[in-house]
């Protein structure tokens, strides 16, 4: 079959400047195959690397679009004309730069960089995508970090290093040794210091030209709006649900972008909420998970590098928002699996019925997020169940006296390897089917790391008919503090 | 390969592109550039725009940051060009509230050889105007110089 292929103007330079060529083919696919064999240079403009026709290449047989026929298997007959018609599309980057908007009270806006700053930021300045204009945007940007822990560490370091002019740090916690495995802003000398003060010292040493404000306080429904209002972008580096909902709601109420990240064990999630027309955290998770279902890092553990990766992606998204460059993660949830070393992406859509950002919002001010998430108090170590307890000191003296006590350890085997009190190991999850290993006539003291899981175990065993059973108050952590400091805390 | 380093356009046509961008703000405007390539000594090509063919942005889902045209638009533009002895040598569009730099989306959807003029429109006021051409290996856009010609 002799078929004429019309080559569009932009591709003629790759086809010997011809307007058309004659091929012999039974299908459109064959015809295009011959065309690209004849003119090899055409291939990469028509086909993707895996051999698919590019999305912006339209192919017509006579005047019919092959998409509505049999695509590339569309048959051709003698005298047919195949036309390649360019599809033309384009657009600006999806994000609207929140700081490029004209601002009120912009009197203090920096318009120049000092010679020292020019030297410091030279690797930014020589990129046209940043340049002087972008660096000044960074200098005039105001970013608030919620949490200075695992995610806050790379965030603080990279945003300070990049020259974000004003960084706010919100955290109420104190540095402890278990933080150092991932919270790389802090050194061993910082243990015992407030995290905000330790981070401020480190970041101002990294970049003395920027302004760092610290808020050593818990973020609450009462102070959130006031804290957020002076900043352009809020970055959520927290580890608990009540605060995530609070950060989300306050951002939506104030119309500020929320660069969200979360981590658990080997997996991380990143996205940008609160962009105009974009979804919010409540569109993704309308309801919090039942309390206790999703463990925190303290309970579930986290590989130290993971917050480094996730926090760095949050820092990159923050900088892109400031520059107004590229496509932001708004509307996309990026999932990272460190063990498989794979990134995946889920589309997020705005829920028009969302009580926060939907068409008819019903939430107009911050609410009580602990109640909403069904938790009272931050850590909520003591469950609602009240169980009989014994303090570490009392347990020690009774053991020393030679009392007949059976010590039951309900932690996991890998925790037992870290340290133990010579107890009998039955992980909490195996207790129901291994209950026969216990003698209900003996007095039993159950313990775990902090006293939380063992309280559940005691509650369970009491319901199973055990009467002489006590929970070790504060677990191994308290034992180490009050009885035997040689037992490591973890 | 004939990469034109220069794009000649009269200041009158350049102003028309700008006002088209201001008119459609906050949405993107788009249209075809009709013109001709002229070879000098078989090598140096310069490209001159002689007319514009304004089109309607077909993206009604996100016209603020995307534009697209139908095949019929493209064929119409080519027909209009042929009728006055010209060719479609490129396309223009606006970036509302964004710099006149190609986005990744622009790059992903670009064709070689065409000139892509981008005009930045900030808050209804047209600002910078730039022109870009895709490199042969599709890896990048190269900026091409716009030479404004005073109307004769």
Interface residues (C-beta under 8 A of the other chain):
Chain A: X8 X9 X10 X11 X12 X13 X14 X41 X44 X45 X55 X56 X58 X60 X65 X85 X86 X87 X88 X89 X90 X91 X92 X93 X94 X96 X97 X100 X101 X102 X128 X129 X133 X324 X326 X327
Chain B: X1 X2 X28 X30 X59 X62 X65 X66 X67 X68 X69 X71 X73 X74 X75 X78 X87 X88 X89 X91 X93 X95 X96 X97 X98 X99 X101 X102 X103 X104 X105 X106 X109 X110 X111 X112 X113 X114 X116 X118 X123 X136 X137 X138
